[in-house]
Amino acid sequence: MKKIIIAAMATAAVLSTSVTMAADAGAGKAKFQTCATCHGAAGEGSVGPKLAGQATGDLVAKLNDYKAGKQRGPMTSMMAPMAAGLSDADIKNVAAYIATL
């Protein structure tokens, strides 16, 4: 019984931390203005691919890969410098904003 209580308390601590670390779509909107040049104001795509409708986790993973300099496709040379200046919070915020499009 003691182990169950400890496990429940640990789970509650993790969940409460996740809530306080939630992304800020409003802050992401401000950062997205740079992205809109290539991806469109509504993420509809233009020079760059459509972002609207993509899963938040996928967007975060892609931006993290670009930031790390990993090859993600033909646009890596354009995206890597753009992502390099983003903090981890910026990446989550931008992805959260794109999810609202």
Secondary structure, DSSP 8 states (H G I E B T S, - for coil): -HHHHHHHHHHHHHHHHHHHT---HHHHHHHHHHHHHHH-TTS--SSS---TT--HHHHHHHHHHHHHT---STTHHHHHHHHHT--HHHHHHHHHHHTT-
